[in-house]
């Protein structure tokens, strides 16, 4: 049974493109304002840049987190179908064949 996706890939791509476009516009406005001589303080540009960076980072972090969680769910489903791994033998335990673990017949006795 497949887990339902939170959003479709085109919707995620659209939001990513919008976030990157807003970041690009903010960068172009900063470059344009820095090229103008004698401009005053641009609080609106600082505010817009701060908001666009927050929006862009929020989208990218949310997208990465959702992708990680979906992949972790798929890995958990894969491991549910795998047979359990048998435990490793314990050194010094009897194997039931008469041979003791770690002993050899050519060793010197004290």
Secondary structure, DSSP 8 states (H G I E B T S, - for coil): -----SS-HHHHHHHHHHHHHHHHHHHHHHHHHHHSTT----HHHHHHHHHHHHHHHHHHHHHHHHHHHHHHHHHHHHHHHS--------TT-B-SSS-BTT--TTS---
